Amino acid sequence: MKSNIDKDLLREREKCTFDIQELVHIIDGGKDKTLMRKSIEDLVLSIKELKDEVPEDYLSHAEKYENAIRKGCILFDMYFYLTKNNTKLDNSPSNVYRIHEGILKQVNPFILHFGLFMPTIMSQASEEQQAKWLKKNSRMIGTYAQTELGHGSFLRGLETTATFDPEKDEFIINSPAITSYKFWPGGLGHTVNATIVMAQLYIKEKCLGTHLFLVQIRDFETHKPLPGIKVGEIGPKMSFNTANNGFLGFNNVRIPRENMLMKNSQVLRDGTYIKSKNAKLTYGSMVMLRVQIISDVAYEVARAVTIAVRYSAVRHQSLLKEGEPEPQVLDYVTQQHKLFISIASSHACRVVGQWVWKRYTKVIAQIGEGNLSELPELHALTCCLKAACSRDGLALVESCRLACGGHGYLLSSNLPNLYGIAAAAVTYEGEHTVVLLQTARFLAKAWNGAVNGKKLPPTLAFLADYCNKNVQSWSDCSEGIVEGFKAIAAGKLKAACDSIQAHLNKGRQFEDAWNLCSVQLIIASEAFARYLLCDIFWKETQNMVKSVSKNLAVVLQQLVELYLVYWALEKRGDLLMYTMISKDNIELLQARYEELLGLIRPNAVPLVDAFDIRDEILCSTLGSYDGRVYERLMEDASKSPLNKQDVHDSFHKYIKPLMIKHKL
Amino acid sequence: MKSNIDKDLLREREKCTFDIQELVHIIDGGKDKTLMRKSIEDLVLSIKELKDEVPEDYLSHAEKYENAIRKGCILFDMYFYLTKNNTKLDNSPSNVYRIHEGILKQVNPFILHFGLFMPTIMSQASEEQQAKWLKKNSRMIGTYAQTELGHGSFLRGLETTATFDPEKDEFIINSPAITSYKFWPGGLGHTVNATIVMAQLYIKEKCLGTHLFLVQIRDFETHKPLPGIKVGEIGPKMSFNTANNGFLGFNNVRIPRENMLMKNSQVLRDGTYIKSKNAKLTYGSMVMLRVQIISDVAYEVARAVTIAVRYSAVRHQSLLKEGEPEPQVLDYVTQQHKLFISIASSHACRVVGQWVWKRYTKVIAQIGEGNLSELPELHALTCCLKAACSRDGLALVESCRLACGGHGYLLSSNLPNLYGIAAAAVTYEGEHTVVLLQTARFLAKAWNGAVNGKKLPPTLAFLADYCNKNVQSWSDCSEGIVEGFKAIAAGKLKAACDSIQAHLNKGRQFEDAWNLCSVQLIIASEAFARYLLCDIFWKETQNMVKSVSKNLAVVLQQLVELYLVYWALEKRGDLLMYTMISKDNIELLQARYEELLGLIRPNAVPLVDAFDIRDEILCSTLGSYDGRVYERLMEDASKSPLNKQDVHDSFHKYIKPLMIKHKL
């Protein structure tokens, strides 16, 4: 076994100063979870039909879909086997089922059946509805259709209508304009036969806002689209090419009244509308998805940096010193600068993701008891953290890709696909700018509260200290950096709120002032997210290291410190504006940063090994555990259908005639 | 005609305050060039065989290649028609032939025949060789094979060998290891029959460094690979999927001695090696490619922002004020913040690209007269400008893509492809970090010269002023910002050089000190590039506006000021460190920035119209001139081969059996 492993990687692994397995368990969330994950990976990988003979990237768009359905059905089958018909879904952030992402790296066309269709029924349908729709033999494979061609994040703008017909006790679903076509739902194209539809409810010509409806769209037997349904897929994308994202138009499609999801709002037989007790209740599932995205970013960044660090250990290039052999690329400090922040950031996102998840479960429990008081704060936290983490993820994955030079441009490295996956997260479940402005609205309100001496939500209590303080003192240590980010968050928020006030003083309307200051508001919202990331990552790590072995504690402290110092240097201008940091302090930070890179260097490969991502999930010619990079690049190329022929037909059809015509 | 145009776009165009055609001519480099470009566009677009029935993105990798060869041959034919067999190539930056990028949006497999194979023969082959290889009936379609699996930017590390056999008067070409396989050259896979090969020259067991050789790799008649040649394509990539990038291995392939390109170095019949008079002469073509990249970035960013601005004018979303209609997305200041910097940056790259091109032609003329004195400075300028512009391009294209929300994720928007194209430029023709460090080496030398009172190259003369100055005064105007960037460049360079010195003082070797400080060196190199971009863009614009009409001058000044203020705000921390700018000055800049966004807003659509990029080059469902976004999205989806069937075969093969098995 060892003999097949690249000698540089062997040497790197010998240098490891900590217990890799200990870190693996921490990342998985406990030894039991590691064991569970590994047993599922073994089980799924034992199915030889899940391996592709020709890599998916060589296939046409239609072939990719067929292959994904084939593999998706095997996994669907596996799901029934694993859950033994226990349909209780565990949505907590976890790496237990990530092997899935290795089998269908551009996403399972059935993903929204489990990820949104069933959860929405569980959370938004009445008990009778749940009993009916979740039982065996319901025949439904479903998705969730909210976004339309013309509207995304702004739900009030959705145009699909559901008009109550009291005579027949039915709703009539319609797409009144091309912009009202549902567009984007995964699996909608050709895979599902039912969907939850978000539509504007009309009763007696009165619009009562968006509600959810269960609509069958294809015949359960023949899979043919039902009358009035126009459905298909929307074409190729950056990634998610096997997700079968679809469009859907309705022309007078009738569904029974009982198909409106009635846990909260209801329409009675006579057309009486009973309003939901609290509109905020619909927040819940969006908040959950955003929390999951933070943890997903941790995993995608871990994948990218595992590939890039291993490749950088195997790759030798150029000269540091004349006459010496070419060094490993990982020995260049510029390469360490590109990569080690990704290792640290993956830990940061994981730790923060777990922290937010705990808050989420607490708030959900409170809601169950009728207490919604903490929901707005949670919503604000998850909005800006989703935005910041997904954007960090995008930058970090791309930095890892670029760090692999030309070979990182090959799809066989899997880095472009990881980029595509990371890119989607910036937009879906709340577009970046939109969610940042949602947090900003909460922050601006809190700032006004602080100025007026009102009680503030716990995570914003610090604002009270900043109402009359201009500059925060500076202290050269990790806590000092966290305090610095707190000062930046307060300072940016104050600046944005002051600008709004200045516009109001000039007689502008609040909405215009808000728009004019929105660039600053976004900056304030990002600054708040960065403070949260630094603060939570730092504090949670201090708790965690109390219970880990000494050597590992050293490494974990290096990672959190690297994260803090990296961001302090990135935001040095903001620190100069909002704290008493000096030019000398900044030079110290720069020196400490370079020192940390050197300290982490010997453990770089062990640190990515500890993410414990199997080759079958990495799917990368550059990142495999054995480091046989060049062999794998050639091996993948040899699978190209174009390489099955020495002379491609196009030579005879096109090139030869051209050569003859022009006497080439 | 007008009636088919989206009403919002009509309204936007009515608001235009300047003469669009005047700006079109400026961007093209003169009215004659505009006319020439348009006539070529008309000519090429009249060929109906160049239109795809099924968009390329739906095809398999192999189908894409065949389609590209088909279209590439038509364009090859067109090239002969246009040039009337006049093979003189004009390499100056120009948009005259950009229609090509619309026809083969993932690159022509023949591109390197014209782009590198022929130019290399022209510049590196002797006159007799040129006469022989450039004549009719040479039978060659060629490429340029330099990069290997194991080595990219570091040419000295290349492993392919060319060993002189004095007995047979031949070179024997070999690939001694898997890492020595040529990898990446465009067209190499299945398209070309000859290639320039860079290999280590060996005479009598002595290695004489890398040289260029012309090698036939396929039979001219049958196109079969010649004995000893192993050739194929390397698989799918982020973009460039029709470029037919290939690999190539040699096993004792013999070529005549006369196939070494002998303009500079020579090998005589008896094995005598005559060294090139000046090793720097090989710089030339690399410098040229890097200059072209700056202008290419201008064009790719123009494409991306044309798409994003038009889409943002057509798209309505959310509410600014309760009760009013949904505003155009372009009215959100956050959207203007995302997009207008791309408009300005495209102009910046074009202007700077032209400026560098002028310097390049001057230096090349000097070289012709035996004067190489300005080549090192030109090399340093092009290195950091290539790095900075390509990196800006990547960020700007992605910002445009993200500004289009979910629909920007669709390949039919063409934004992902533009991202892939922009991403490649960061790595090719000199990897980002490598070229930045090359400039840094020149800068560090100049800094030492400045400290020691030596004469400095013209663009670095300012360093002399900064040897004993710590902080630059601040002035609230465009010149002040340019001066600020000059101060940052000097300050960052000084900091990096001081750090190196500190390491040397501790007894470290220079090479180790260099590596330890390389993150700072890169920052210094980037800062120098940003200063150049600001300085040249500003000064050239001041010259240009003297000869344009008044209304256009106002707009051009707004764009250059936006560029300066945007970057001043981005680099506010550096300005705080290296100039006397105050917090109040920064707030003024922020206010001015927001003001400039408002001033540019009414001309946003006309400004992208002035890039004058035809729909056939934009290739975008979101960006067409008529703004019929939603219709085009649905139209493109309707072309999906998957949508030709109501029920896809995979339902019967996989889904139905699953439903039956599990009583779904």
Interface residues (C-beta under 8 A of the other chain):
Chain A: P55 D57 Y58 L59 S60 H61 A62 E63 Y65 E66 I69 R70 G72 C73 F76 D77 F80 K136 N137 S138 R139 M140 I141 T147 L149 G150 H151 G152 S153 F154 R156 G157 I178 T179 Y181 F183 W184 G189 H190 T191 R218 T222 H223 K224 P225 G232 E233 I234 G235 P236 K237 M238 F247 R315 H316 Q317 S318 L319 L320 K321 E326 D331 Y332 V333 T334 Q335 H337 K338 E398 L402 G405 G406 G408 Y409 L410 L411 S412 P416 Y419 G420 A423 A424 V426 T427 Y428 E431 H432 T433 V434 L437 A495 S499 Q509 E511 D512 N515 L516 C517 S518 V519 Q520 I522 K571 R572 G573 D574 L575 L576 M577 K583 I586 E587 Q590 A591 Y593 E594 Y630 E631 L633 M634 D636 A637 S638 K639 S640 P641 L642 N643 D646 V647 H648 D649 S650 F651 K653 Y654 I655 K656 P657 L658 M659 K661 H662 K663 L664
Chain B: P55 D57 Y58 L59 S60 H61 A62 E63 Y65 E66 I69 R70 G72 C73 F76 D77 F80 K136 N137 S138 R139 M140 I141 T147 L149 G150 H151 G152 S153 F154 R156 G157 I178 T179 Y181 F183 W184 G189 H190 T191 R218 T222 H223 K224 P225 G232 E233 I234 G235 P236 K237 M238 F247 R315 H316 Q317 S318 L319 L320 K321 E326 D331 Y332 V333 T334 Q335 H337 K338 E398 L402 G405 G406 G408 Y409 L410 L411 S412 P416 Y419 G420 A423 A424 V426 T427 Y428 E431 H432 T433 V434 L437 A495 S499 Q509 E511 D512 N515 L516 C517 S518 V519 Q520 I522 K571 R572 G573 D574 L575 L576 M577 K583 I586 E587 Q590 A591 Y593 E594 Y630 E631 L633 M634 D636 A637 S638 K639 S640 P641 L642 N643 D646 V647 H648 D649 S650 F651 K653 Y654 I655 K656 P657 L658 M659 K661 H662 K663 L664
